[in-house]
Amino acid sequence: MQKRILGILLSCLLLLSLMPTAALAVEGELPDLSQETWAAHEGHEGWTDLSALSGTELTLEGGSYYLDADRALKSVTIEGDVTLCLNGKTLSWEGAALNNDLITVESGATLHLCDCAVERGAIAGQNYGGALIAVSGKLEMYQVDLRCGKRLYAEGLTSAAGSTCVVQDCSISQTDYDKYSSDGVKNRGEMTLIDTQVSGFGVCVTNYKGELTMSGCSVTAPQFCALVNSKGMNKYDLSPASAELTGCVLEKGSLGNYVAVYNGGDIQNGSAVQLTAYAGSLTLTDCTFGGLESSNETNSNELDPKTVVVSISGGSSSGNIINQGQMTISGCVISGRVRNIDSYFDGNSPYPAEDFRLAMEDCTVSVTDDTAVEVNGGAAQLTGCLLSAVCTEQNFAYTVSVSDASATLTDCTVSMDASQVTQLDYEYEIQALAAGYPFSGVNVYTDGAVELSGGSIEAKGPFACGLKTSLLEGAEMSVTGTEITAPVGVSARGAAEGSYPYLYMNGEYSEEYSVPFEAGDTALVLDEVEIEAEKYGVECGGGVTIRGSSIHGGEAGLYREGVVGLVVSEHTDTQYGDIVTLSLESDFINMGGQVSLSDSTLSGGRFAAYQAGVRCVDYVD
């Protein structure tokens, strides 16, 4: 019995010794090809010299091969378990037919590809629509350089559905680029890229209906973008697509494109790159990238936004981040705008706006002459974020802008520095009279729910305020425990939708053809807020409720004045005579609503509170 047990143990040990190192890796860990015997070999005794084989179209059914000299071939087909070492030499592509590949790894076959030389050789060449390596079976590639030419639709490495690729310490590059798309890596199977450089191409890496893992990779100098992650081109025939990247560098393109990474959506750049695709699941951990766009819409169709998912943790972005799905960002440093939008189809979309969600935690976002975080539809939740904007020229810009959306800001630090803008030209000045301060830390125009709690808002500049709100009917907004320091702390504006014409016929007011403005009862709620302002603590044309707060303004703690933009038009009608129309436009209405004050302290240099009238701004010279 003891001999039998010992025999079983010895058999198990023998089986383990025959298993490849990668198979013994702990689940979830990346493989290490450098430990494989085929990659760490010394010399080529007993190997076959591929450069000495006759013919230009080779089929390899098994065995170990190496290059003793540079060799040009039309094709190499792998049909068994094959090891190929470049040995510092170059395998080049010559005379291939249209759309043909140089190396083809058939389904069920395995290619172990390496280069043991200190001075690497390469697999190089170009073909219209072909790849240097096309994999339907299994590829393990270690310390190999792939160099593509500039031919149209050139590809470095492609993998089919059901294939498996592991690429470590390799380089895939295109030295020149023509006007149409080319791909460094195109994955439809399972692919792992480790410590690999991909450079050039129209799109460096495309994950198309595949599972992609990248670690420590550098994706640089694309003409269009570094990475595209896509479920497919037909919304009714989608396969899972997921990409997980850790510690990677991804650059944006050189053709005027503003992001490095696309997670689906219509991707077009004139005649250079056009891709219609639907997004998948994308995870970036500790990556450095030049912006990202994730979209649920393409080709006049859209997917459920809950299936268009992006997770960003750590790292940094030097470009804009756009979300039209569901996105989570934590601990990321962003130099560019973060934008959340809902469906392009507005009321015709089958998906509710709240399913288009953005969540940010402990992030830093900074911009110049732009809006740092824009919630233009959908819903957003920001926690513990540091958000800043610097404006150097006249504009309407905000550090955080919430438009037709819902949002929650918790313990965020928001700053707007517009101190360099010391004057506005006539056009901007007139707009600002009715539309409000052109710069603010937080700007809200919505009929949704918005909550600010804790944290602080700071604004600088003669045309800046801390918080500007325009609340439409049905909106709910509260600010609790927030500290605000600004020239004007809060501008609580009245808001309306539509146009309100007052019509006069031959000098007589026409009640029949007029639509009078009626103020709603929507009110901004300030609860336990501390405001220190150079001019007005709270300036309100709309409704505001103040509870348990301390508010001080250099001129007044509370200043109430209505402002409306008035558009005057005149014409003569043969039936009704002279007609004059005075229209209040919804974009320029700042009046209505009630003011409620309890358990609060108001103070000002001139007045604690001041009530003014309604001021009209005529938009006709």
C-alpha positions as CSV (number, residue, x, y, z in Angstrom):
1,M,0.0,0.0,0.0
2,Q,2.8,2.4,0.9
3,K,4.6,1.7,-2.4
4,R,1.3,2.4,-4.3
5,I,0.9,5.8,-2.5
6,L,4.6,6.6,-3.2
7,G,4.0,5.7,-6.9
8,I,1.0,8.1,-7.1
9,L,3.0,10.9,-5.5
10,L,5.9,10.4,-7.9
11,S,3.5,10.4,-10.9
12,C,1.9,13.7,-9.7
13,L,5.4,15.3,-9.3
14,L,6.3,14.1,-12.8
15,L,3.1,15.6,-14.3
16,L,3.8,18.9,-12.5
17,S,7.3,19.0,-13.9
18,L,6.0,18.6,-17.4
19,M,3.5,21.4,-17.1
20,P,4.6,24.9,-18.4
21,T,5.4,27.5,-15.9
22,A,2.6,29.8,-17.0
23,A,0.1,27.0,-16.2
24,L,1.2,27.1,-12.6
25,A,0.6,30.8,-12.1
26,V,-1.8,31.8,-9.4
27,E,-5.2,32.6,-10.9
28,G,-5.5,36.4,-11.6
29,E,-1.7,36.8,-11.9
30,L,-0.1,37.6,-15.3
31,P,2.0,34.9,-16.9
32,D,5.8,35.3,-17.2
33,L,7.1,34.0,-20.6
34,S,10.7,34.7,-19.6
35,Q,10.5,31.6,-17.4
36,E,9.5,29.3,-20.3
37,T,12.2,26.9,-21.6
38,W,11.6,27.9,-25.2
39,A,12.1,31.6,-24.4
40,A,15.1,31.1,-22.1
41,H,17.0,28.7,-24.4
42,E,20.7,28.9,-25.0
43,G,21.9,28.0,-28.5
44,H,20.0,26.3,-31.2
45,E,21.5,22.8,-31.2
46,G,19.0,20.4,-32.7
47,W,16.8,23.2,-34.1
48,T,16.0,23.6,-37.8
49,D,17.4,26.6,-39.7
50,L,14.3,28.2,-41.2
51,S,16.4,30.5,-43.5
52,A,17.8,27.4,-45.2
53,L,14.4,25.9,-46.2
54,S,13.4,26.2,-49.8
55,G,10.3,27.9,-51.1
56,T,8.6,31.2,-50.2
57,E,5.4,29.6,-48.7
58,L,6.1,27.4,-45.8
59,T,3.9,25.2,-43.6
60,L,5.3,24.1,-40.2
61,E,3.6,21.2,-38.5
62,G,5.8,21.1,-35.4
63,G,9.3,21.4,-34.0
64,S,11.8,24.2,-33.2
65,Y,13.1,26.6,-35.8
66,Y,15.5,29.6,-35.9
67,L,16.9,32.1,-38.4
68,D,20.6,31.9,-39.2
69,A,20.2,34.7,-41.8
70,D,17.6,37.2,-42.9
71,R,14.8,35.6,-44.9
72,A,12.0,36.9,-47.1
73,L,8.8,34.9,-47.4
74,K,5.3,35.2,-48.8
75,S,3.7,33.2,-46.0
76,V,4.4,30.9,-43.0
77,T,1.5,28.6,-41.8
78,I,1.6,27.1,-38.4
79,E,-0.4,23.8,-38.1
80,G,1.1,22.2,-35.0
81,D,3.2,23.1,-31.9
82,V,6.1,25.2,-33.3
83,T,8.8,27.3,-31.7
84,L,10.5,30.0,-33.8
85,C,13.5,32.1,-32.6
86,L,14.5,35.1,-34.8
87,N,18.0,34.9,-33.5
88,G,18.6,38.6,-34.2
89,K,17.6,38.2,-37.8
90,T,14.7,39.7,-39.9
91,L,11.9,37.7,-41.3
92,S,10.4,39.9,-44.0
93,W,7.3,39.9,-46.1
94,E,7.7,39.8,-49.8
95,G,5.3,39.4,-52.8
96,A,2.2,38.6,-50.7
97,A,-1.2,38.7,-52.4
98,L,-3.9,41.2,-51.4
99,N,-5.2,40.7,-47.8
100,N,-2.8,37.8,-47.1
101,D,-0.9,37.4,-43.8
102,L,2.8,36.7,-43.3
103,I,2.4,34.2,-40.4
104,T,-0.8,32.4,-39.8
105,V,-1.4,30.3,-36.7
106,E,-4.2,27.9,-37.5
107,S,-6.9,26.9,-35.0
108,G,-5.6,24.2,-32.7
109,A,-2.0,25.1,-33.4
110,T,0.5,26.9,-31.1
111,L,3.4,29.2,-32.0
112,H,6.1,30.1,-29.4
113,L,7.9,33.1,-30.9
114,C,11.0,34.7,-29.5
115,D,14.3,36.5,-30.2
116,C,17.2,35.4,-28.1
117,A,19.7,38.0,-29.5
118,V,20.8,41.1,-27.6
119,E,20.4,43.1,-30.8
120,R,16.9,42.1,-31.9
121,G,15.9,41.3,-35.4
122,A,12.3,41.8,-36.5
123,I,9.3,40.5,-38.4
124,A,8.8,43.2,-41.0
125,G,6.9,44.1,-44.1
126,Q,3.7,45.6,-45.5
127,N,0.6,44.4,-47.3
128,Y,-2.8,45.8,-48.2
129,G,-5.2,44.4,-45.6
130,G,-2.9,41.8,-44.3
131,A,-1.2,41.2,-40.9
132,L,2.3,40.3,-40.0
133,I,0.8,37.6,-37.6
134,A,-2.7,36.4,-37.7
135,V,-3.8,34.0,-34.9
136,S,-6.7,31.6,-34.8
137,G,-5.0,29.2,-32.4
138,K,-2.5,30.1,-29.7
139,L,0.4,32.5,-29.7
140,E,3.1,33.1,-27.1
141,M,5.5,35.9,-28.2
142,Y,8.5,37.1,-26.1
143,Q,11.0,39.9,-27.0
144,V,10.0,40.2,-30.6
145,D,9.7,43.3,-32.8
146,L,7.0,43.6,-35.4
147,R,7.5,46.4,-37.9
148,C,4.7,47.3,-40.3
149,G,5.1,49.3,-43.5
150,K,2.7,52.2,-44.4
151,R,0.4,50.2,-46.7
152,L,-3.3,50.9,-46.4
153,Y,-5.2,48.9,-43.7
154,A,-1.9,47.4,-42.5
155,E,-2.0,45.3,-39.3
156,G,0.7,44.0,-36.9
157,L,-1.0,41.3,-34.8
158,T,-4.6,40.1,-35.2
159,S,-6.4,37.4,-33.3
160,A,-9.6,35.6,-34.2
161,A,-12.5,34.6,-31.9
162,G,-11.5,31.6,-29.8
163,S,-7.8,32.4,-30.0
164,T,-5.3,33.0,-27.2
165,C,-2.4,35.4,-27.3
166,V,0.3,36.3,-24.7
167,V,2.7,39.0,-25.7
168,Q,5.5,40.1,-23.4
169,D,8.4,42.6,-23.8
170,C,7.7,43.1,-27.5
171,S,7.5,46.1,-29.8
172,I,4.8,46.6,-32.5
173,S,5.3,49.6,-34.7
174,Q,4.5,51.3,-38.0
175,T,7.1,53.7,-39.2
176,D,4.8,55.7,-41.6
177,Y,1.1,56.1,-42.1
178,D,-1.1,56.5,-45.1
179,K,-4.5,58.2,-45.1
180,Y,-6.6,55.2,-44.2
181,S,-6.9,53.1,-41.0
182,S,-4.2,50.7,-39.8
183,D,-4.1,48.6,-36.6
184,G,-1.1,47.6,-34.5
185,V,-3.1,45.0,-32.6
186,K,-6.6,43.8,-33.3
187,N,-8.1,41.4,-30.8
188,R,-11.2,39.2,-31.2
189,G,-10.1,36.5,-28.8
190,E,-8.3,36.5,-25.5
191,M,-5.1,38.6,-25.5
192,T,-2.6,39.6,-22.8
193,L,0.0,42.3,-23.5
194,I,2.7,42.7,-20.9
195,D,5.5,45.4,-21.0
196,T,4.9,45.9,-24.7
197,Q,5.2,49.0,-26.9
198,V,2.8,49.7,-29.6
199,S,3.6,52.8,-31.7
200,G,2.3,54.5,-34.8
201,F,-0.7,53.1,-36.8
202,G,-4.1,54.8,-37.2
203,V,-5.4,52.9,-34.1
204,C,-2.7,51.3,-32.0
205,V,-4.9,48.7,-30.3
206,T,-8.4,47.6,-31.1
207,N,-10.3,45.2,-28.8
208,Y,-13.2,44.1,-31.0
209,K,-15.6,41.6,-29.3
210,G,-12.6,40.2,-27.3
211,E,-11.1,40.1,-23.9
212,L,-8.0,42.2,-23.6
213,T,-5.5,42.5,-20.6
214,M,-2.7,45.0,-20.8
215,S,0.0,45.7,-18.1
216,G,2.9,48.1,-18.2
217,C,2.4,48.8,-21.9
218,S,3.2,52.0,-23.8
219,V,0.9,52.9,-26.6
220,T,2.2,56.0,-28.4
221,A,2.2,58.2,-31.5
222,P,-1.1,57.0,-33.0
223,Q,-2.5,59.0,-35.9
224,F,-6.1,58.7,-34.5
225,C,-6.2,57.1,-31.0
226,A,-4.3,54.6,-28.8
227,L,-7.2,52.2,-27.9
228,V,-10.6,51.3,-29.2
229,N,-12.8,48.9,-27.1
230,S,-15.9,47.7,-28.9
231,K,-18.6,45.0,-28.7
232,G,-19.2,45.1,-32.4
233,M,-20.8,47.0,-35.3
234,N,-24.3,45.5,-35.1
235,K,-26.4,46.2,-32.0
236,Y,-28.3,43.0,-32.6
237,D,-25.2,40.8,-32.8
238,L,-23.0,41.8,-30.0
239,S,-20.4,39.7,-28.2
240,P,-18.9,40.5,-24.8
241,A,-16.0,43.0,-25.0
242,S,-13.8,43.8,-22.0
243,A,-10.5,45.5,-21.7
244,E,-8.5,45.8,-18.4
245,L,-5.4,48.0,-18.4
246,T,-2.9,48.5,-15.6
247,G,0.0,50.8,-15.4
248,C,-0.2,51.7,-19.1
249,V,0.6,54.9,-21.1
250,L,-1.8,55.8,-23.9
251,E,-1.3,58.8,-26.1
252,K,-3.9,60.7,-28.1
253,G,-3.7,61.0,-31.8
254,S,-1.9,63.5,-33.9
255,L,-4.7,64.3,-36.3
256,G,-6.5,66.7,-34.1
257,N,-8.3,64.1,-32.0
258,Y,-8.9,65.0,-28.4
259,V,-8.9,61.6,-26.7
260,A,-6.6,58.6,-26.5
261,V,-9.2,56.0,-25.7
262,Y,-12.6,55.3,-27.3
263,N,-15.1,52.9,-25.6
264,G,-17.3,52.5,-28.7
265,G,-19.6,55.0,-30.4
266,D,-19.2,56.7,-33.8
267,I,-15.5,57.3,-34.4
268,Q,-14.7,59.4,-37.4
269,N,-11.9,61.7,-38.5
270,G,-12.6,62.8,-42.1
271,S,-11.2,60.2,-44.4
272,A,-8.5,59.1,-42.0
273,V,-10.4,56.8,-39.7
274,Q,-14.1,55.9,-39.6
275,L,-15.3,53.2,-37.2
276,T,-18.9,52.5,-36.3
277,A,-18.9,50.4,-33.1
278,Y,-20.7,49.7,-29.9
279,A,-18.9,49.9,-26.5
280,G,-18.1,47.3,-24.0
281,S,-16.5,47.2,-20.5
282,L,-13.3,49.1,-19.9
283,T,-11.1,49.3,-16.8
284,L,-8.1,51.6,-16.4
285,T,-5.9,51.2,-13.3
286,D,-3.0,53.5,-12.6
287,C,-2.8,54.5,-16.3
288,T,-1.6,57.7,-17.9
289,F,-3.8,58.6,-20.9
290,G,-4.7,61.5,-23.1
291,G,-8.4,61.5,-22.6
292,L,-11.3,59.1,-23.0
293,E,-14.7,58.9,-24.7
294,S,-17.3,56.3,-23.9
295,S,-20.6,56.3,-25.8
296,N,-23.7,54.2,-26.1
297,E,-24.8,55.7,-29.4
298,T,-23.7,55.0,-33.0
299,N,-25.1,55.0,-36.4
300,S,-28.5,56.4,-35.2
301,N,-28.9,53.5,-32.7
302,E,-28.1,53.2,-29.0
303,L,-27.5,50.5,-26.4
304,D,-28.6,50.3,-22.8
305,P,-26.2,52.7,-21.0
306,K,-25.9,50.1,-18.2
307,T,-23.9,47.9,-20.6
308,V,-21.5,50.7,-21.5
309,V,-19.2,50.7,-18.5
310,V,-15.9,52.4,-17.7
311,S,-13.9,52.2,-14.4
312,I,-10.9,54.5,-13.9
313,S,-8.8,54.1,-10.8
314,G,-5.7,56.2,-10.1
315,G,-3.4,57.4,-12.8
316,S,-3.9,60.6,-14.8
317,S,-5.5,62.0,-17.9
318,S,-4.2,64.9,-20.0
319,G,-7.3,65.2,-22.1
320,N,-11.1,65.4,-21.8
321,I,-13.2,62.5,-20.4
322,I,-16.7,62.1,-21.9
323,N,-19.2,59.6,-20.5
324,Q,-22.4,58.5,-22.2
325,G,-23.0,55.4,-20.3
326,Q,-21.9,54.5,-16.7
327,M,-18.5,55.6,-15.5
328,T,-16.7,55.5,-12.2
329,I,-13.5,57.5,-11.6
330,S,-11.5,57.4,-8.4
331,G,-8.2,58.9,-7.4
332,C,-7.4,60.2,-10.9
333,V,-5.7,63.5,-11.7
334,I,-7.3,65.0,-14.8
335,S,-6.1,68.0,-16.8
336,G,-9.2,68.5,-19.0
337,R,-13.0,68.5,-18.9
338,V,-15.1,65.7,-17.5
339,R,-18.5,65.6,-19.2
340,N,-21.5,63.4,-18.5
341,I,-24.3,63.4,-21.1
342,D,-27.5,61.4,-21.6
343,S,-29.1,60.1,-24.8
344,Y,-28.7,62.0,-28.1
345,F,-32.3,61.0,-28.8
346,D,-33.8,63.1,-26.0
347,G,-37.4,62.2,-25.4
348,N,-37.3,59.4,-28.0
349,S,-34.8,57.3,-26.0
350,P,-36.1,54.1,-24.4
351,Y,-33.5,54.6,-21.6
352,P,-34.1,57.0,-18.6
353,A,-31.7,59.9,-18.2
354,E,-30.7,58.7,-14.7
355,D,-29.1,55.5,-16.2
356,F,-26.4,57.8,-17.7
357,R,-24.3,58.0,-14.6
358,L,-21.0,59.5,-13.5
359,A,-19.4,58.8,-10.1
360,M,-16.2,60.5,-9.1
361,E,-14.3,60.2,-5.8
362,D,-11.1,61.8,-4.6
363,C,-10.3,63.1,-8.1
364,T,-8.5,66.3,-9.1
365,V,-9.8,68.1,-12.2
366,S,-8.2,71.3,-13.5
367,V,-8.9,73.3,-16.7
368,T,-8.0,76.7,-18.2
369,D,-10.7,78.7,-20.0
370,D,-13.1,75.8,-19.8
371,T,-15.6,74.0,-17.5
372,A,-14.0,71.3,-15.3
373,V,-17.0,69.1,-14.7
374,E,-20.1,69.3,-16.9
375,V,-23.2,67.3,-16.1
376,N,-25.2,67.9,-19.3
377,G,-27.9,65.4,-18.7
378,G,-28.1,62.2,-16.7
379,A,-26.9,62.1,-13.1
380,A,-23.6,62.6,-11.3
381,Q,-22.2,62.0,-7.9
382,L,-18.9,63.7,-6.9
383,T,-17.3,63.0,-3.5
384,G,-14.1,64.5,-2.0
385,C,-13.0,66.0,-5.3
386,L,-10.7,68.9,-5.9
387,L,-12.1,70.9,-8.9
388,S,-10.5,74.1,-10.3
389,A,-10.8,76.4,-13.3
390,V,-8.7,79.4,-14.3
391,C,-10.2,81.7,-16.9
392,T,-8.1,84.2,-18.7
393,E,-10.6,85.5,-21.3
394,Q,-14.2,86.6,-21.4
395,N,-16.4,83.5,-21.6
396,F,-19.3,81.8,-19.9
397,A,-17.4,79.1,-18.0
398,Y,-17.9,77.3,-14.7
399,T,-15.9,75.0,-12.6
400,V,-18.9,72.7,-12.2
401,S,-22.0,73.0,-14.5
402,V,-25.2,71.0,-14.0
403,S,-27.6,71.4,-16.9
404,D,-30.9,69.5,-17.3
405,A,-29.6,66.9,-14.9
406,S,-29.3,65.7,-11.3
407,A,-26.2,65.9,-9.2
408,T,-24.7,65.4,-5.8
409,L,-21.5,67.1,-4.6
410,T,-20.2,65.9,-1.2
411,D,-17.1,67.4,0.5
412,C,-15.8,68.8,-2.7
413,T,-13.4,71.8,-3.0
414,V,-14.4,74.0,-5.9
415,S,-12.5,77.0,-7.1
416,M,-13.0,79.5,-10.0
417,D,-10.2,82.0,-10.7
418,A,-11.4,84.6,-13.2
419,S,-9.4,87.5,-11.8
420,Q,-7.5,88.0,-15.0
421,V,-10.7,89.0,-16.8
422,T,-11.1,92.7,-15.8
423,Q,-13.6,93.8,-18.4
424,L,-16.3,92.5,-20.8
425,D,-17.1,93.8,-24.2
426,Y,-20.6,95.1,-24.9
427,E,-22.0,91.8,-26.2
428,Y,-20.9,89.9,-23.1
429,E,-21.8,92.7,-20.8
430,I,-25.4,92.7,-22.1
431,Q,-25.7,89.0,-21.8
432,A,-24.3,88.9,-18.3
433,L,-26.9,91.5,-17.2
434,A,-29.7,89.1,-17.8
435,A,-28.0,85.6,-18.0
436,G,-26.0,86.2,-14.8
437,Y,-22.4,86.1,-13.9
438,P,-20.3,84.6,-16.7
439,F,-18.0,82.8,-14.2
440,S,-19.0,80.7,-11.2
441,G,-17.7,77.9,-9.1
442,V,-20.9,75.9,-9.5
443,N,-23.6,76.7,-12.1
444,V,-27.0,74.9,-12.0
445,Y,-29.8,75.2,-14.6
446,T,-32.1,72.2,-14.2
447,D,-35.5,70.8,-13.3
448,G,-33.8,67.9,-11.5
449,A,-32.5,67.4,-8.0
450,V,-29.1,68.8,-6.9
451,E,-27.5,68.5,-3.5
452,L,-24.3,70.2,-2.2
453,S,-23.1,69.2,1.2
454,G,-19.9,70.1,3.0
455,G,-16.8,71.3,1.2
456,S,-16.2,74.8,-0.1
457,I,-16.6,77.0,-3.1
458,E,-14.2,79.9,-3.9
459,A,-14.5,82.3,-6.8
460,K,-12.3,85.3,-7.8
461,G,-12.7,88.1,-10.3
462,P,-15.1,91.0,-10.8
463,F,-17.5,89.0,-12.9
464,A,-17.5,85.8,-10.8
465,C,-19.8,84.3,-8.2
466,G,-19.5,81.2,-6.0
467,L,-22.8,79.5,-6.8
468,K,-25.3,80.5,-9.6
469,T,-28.6,78.7,-9.8
470,S,-31.5,78.8,-12.3
471,L,-34.1,76.3,-11.0
472,L,-36.9,75.4,-13.3
473,E,-40.3,74.1,-12.2
474,G,-40.0,70.8,-10.4
475,A,-36.3,71.4,-9.5
476,E,-35.1,70.6,-5.9
477,M,-31.8,72.0,-4.7
478,S,-30.2,72.3,-1.3
479,V,-26.8,73.4,-0.1
480,T,-25.8,72.2,3.4
481,G,-22.8,73.0,5.5
482,T,-20.8,74.5,2.6
483,E,-18.4,77.4,2.9
484,I,-18.5,80.0,0.1
485,T,-16.0,82.8,-0.5
486,A,-16.5,85.0,-3.6
487,P,-17.3,88.5,-4.9
488,V,-20.9,87.4,-4.8
489,G,-21.5,84.3,-2.8
490,V,-24.8,83.0,-4.3
491,S,-26.7,84.2,-7.3
492,A,-30.2,82.5,-6.9
493,R,-31.9,83.3,-10.1
494,G,-35.4,82.9,-11.2
495,A,-35.9,80.7,-14.2
496,A,-38.6,80.0,-16.8
497,E,-39.1,78.0,-20.0
498,G,-40.5,79.3,-23.2
499,S,-41.2,82.9,-24.3
500,Y,-43.6,85.4,-22.8
501,P,-44.9,87.9,-25.4
502,Y,-46.8,91.1,-24.4
503,L,-48.6,92.3,-27.6
504,Y,-49.8,95.8,-28.2
505,M,-52.1,96.7,-31.2
506,N,-52.2,100.4,-32.0
507,G,-51.0,101.2,-28.5
508,E,-53.6,98.9,-26.8
509,Y,-52.5,95.9,-24.8
510,S,-54.0,92.6,-26.3
511,E,-54.8,90.1,-23.5
512,E,-55.9,87.6,-26.1
513,Y,-52.5,87.4,-27.9
514,S,-50.2,87.9,-24.8
515,V,-48.7,85.2,-22.6
516,P,-47.9,86.9,-19.2
517,F,-45.0,85.6,-17.1
518,E,-46.0,83.8,-13.9
519,A,-43.3,83.1,-11.3
520,G,-43.0,79.6,-9.9
521,D,-42.5,78.6,-6.3
522,T,-39.2,76.7,-6.7
523,A,-36.6,77.9,-4.2
524,L,-32.9,77.2,-3.5
525,V,-32.4,76.0,0.1
526,L,-29.3,77.2,2.0
527,D,-28.9,75.3,5.3
528,E,-26.1,76.0,7.7
529,V,-24.1,77.7,5.0
530,E,-21.3,80.2,5.7
531,I,-20.8,82.9,3.1
532,E,-18.2,85.6,3.0
533,A,-18.6,87.9,-0.1
534,E,-16.9,91.1,-1.3
535,K,-20.2,92.5,-2.6
536,Y,-23.4,90.5,-2.0
537,G,-23.6,87.4,0.2
538,V,-26.8,86.2,-1.6
539,E,-28.1,88.0,-4.7
540,C,-31.5,86.7,-5.6
541,G,-34.1,87.2,-8.3
542,G,-35.7,83.9,-7.8
543,G,-36.8,82.1,-4.6
544,V,-34.4,81.2,-1.8
545,T,-34.9,79.7,1.7
546,I,-32.1,80.5,4.2
547,R,-31.9,78.5,7.4
548,G,-29.3,78.5,10.2
549,S,-26.7,80.3,8.0
550,S,-24.2,83.1,8.4
551,I,-24.0,85.4,5.5
552,H,-21.9,88.6,5.1
553,G,-21.5,90.8,2.1
554,G,-19.2,93.9,1.6
555,E,-22.3,95.8,0.5
556,A,-25.3,93.6,1.6
557,G,-25.8,90.2,3.1
558,L,-28.9,89.7,1.0
559,Y,-29.6,91.7,-2.2
560,R,-32.9,91.1,-4.1
561,E,-33.4,92.4,-7.6
562,G,-35.2,91.1,-10.6
563,V,-33.7,91.4,-14.1
564,V,-35.3,90.5,-17.4
565,G,-34.1,90.6,-21.0
566,L,-36.6,92.4,-23.2
567,V,-36.8,91.8,-27.0
568,V,-38.8,94.5,-28.8
569,S,-40.2,93.9,-32.3
570,E,-42.4,96.2,-34.4
571,H,-44.4,95.7,-37.6
572,T,-47.5,96.9,-39.4
573,D,-50.4,94.7,-40.2
574,T,-53.1,95.7,-42.8
575,Q,-55.9,94.3,-40.5
576,Y,-54.6,95.2,-37.0
577,G,-52.5,98.2,-37.7
578,D,-49.2,98.9,-35.8
579,I,-48.2,95.9,-33.6
580,V,-45.5,96.1,-31.0
581,T,-44.4,92.9,-29.2
582,L,-42.4,93.0,-25.9
583,S,-41.0,89.5,-25.3
584,L,-39.5,88.1,-22.2
585,E,-37.1,85.4,-23.3
586,S,-36.7,82.4,-20.9
587,D,-32.9,82.5,-21.1
588,F,-32.9,86.0,-19.7
589,I,-35.5,85.9,-16.9
590,N,-34.3,86.4,-13.4
591,M,-37.3,87.2,-11.2
592,G,-40.1,85.5,-9.2
593,G,-40.2,83.3,-6.2
594,Q,-40.2,84.1,-2.4
595,V,-37.5,84.7,0.1
596,S,-37.6,82.9,3.5
597,L,-35.2,83.5,6.3
598,S,-34.9,81.7,9.7
599,D,-32.3,81.3,12.4
600,S,-29.7,83.0,10.3
601,T,-27.3,86.0,10.5
602,L,-27.2,88.6,7.7
603,S,-24.7,91.4,7.7
604,G,-23.3,93.9,5.2
605,G,-21.1,96.9,4.8
606,R,-24.1,99.0,3.9
607,F,-27.2,96.9,4.4
608,A,-28.0,93.6,6.0
609,A,-30.7,93.1,3.3
610,Y,-31.7,95.3,0.4
611,Q,-34.9,95.0,-1.8
612,A,-34.6,96.6,-5.3
613,G,-37.1,96.5,-8.1
614,V,-37.1,94.8,-11.5
615,R,-34.6,95.9,-14.1
616,C,-35.3,95.5,-17.9
617,V,-32.5,95.1,-20.4
618,D,-33.5,96.0,-24.0
619,Y,-31.9,93.7,-26.5
620,V,-32.7,96.0,-29.5
621,D,-30.3,98.8,-30.1
